[in-house]
C-alpha cells in the first residue's frame, strides 16, 4: 500500500484543504502524462492516478483517514535495499529506436520539458515546449506543458490564454479540458487565499468568472463537478446575508404606513401606483442600508487585525 502522504508530498498533520490542493496539483501532472507515447511512462502515470484517487477517498474521509493513520506509514519496498548490489550491471543506454523519441523530435523536446517542469525550471521548460510546438504545430501536449509552466510560475492569465488556444484547436480533447478545469479551480483558490474566504468584490468577481468559465468547458470527468461545487460553496458563504440592526425602525414603519395610506386614500389607479412605488422604494432603502453580505464582514475583520 502506498504512503498517501508521501505520494502527495504533505505532512501527516495536513488539513483537508491542503490535501485537496495537493491532490489537484498531482492529478493535473499525472493525468496529462497518461497520453504519453511512451508505454512505460503511460503505465506509470495510470498507476499514479489510481493511487491519487485512492488517497483522495481515504484522506478526505475522516473515518477512513483515522483508520489509515492508525496503521502507521507504509513499509519501504524491499527493492530499494537491493538496488545497490555491487555485482549488478548498469542498464544499457537507450537508443533512438523503439519507444525512445528521436533526438530533436517534438516528443524529445516534450520529454525534456516535462523533466524541467518537475525541476521547477519554468523558462527552460517553456523553451522546450515551444521547440516541440515548432516541430509539430498540432501538438496539443506541448501547449499543455506551456500552460502548466506559466501556471506554476504564477502567470495565470498567460496559462489560461494558452489553454484557450489548445481548446480551440481540439475542443473535444478531455485532457485539455481537465487541465483547464484544474487551472481555473486552482487560480480561483489562489484568489481567495488559504483560508478560502472572500474579502473583497474583486475576489468575488474573480471566483464567479472562474466558475462561469468552468461551466463552459464542460469536462466529463468525475472531479470537475466537485471542484465547481466547492467554488459554489465559497460563493454561497460569501453572499450569505447578515442584517445590521436599525435604530430608526419607527421611521421605516411610518414611511411604509404612509405609502399604504396613500394607496388607499383616493382608491384610484394613480394612488395605487404611487403608493406601490413609495412602498417598494422604502423596502429597497432598508435592504440596502441594513443587509450586509458575509464577504464585507470578513473584509472588516481582516482589516481590523492587520
Order of alpha helices (4+ residues) and beta strands (2+ residues): alpha-alpha-alpha-alpha-alpha-alpha-alpha-alpha-alpha-alpha-alpha-beta-alpha-alpha-beta-alpha
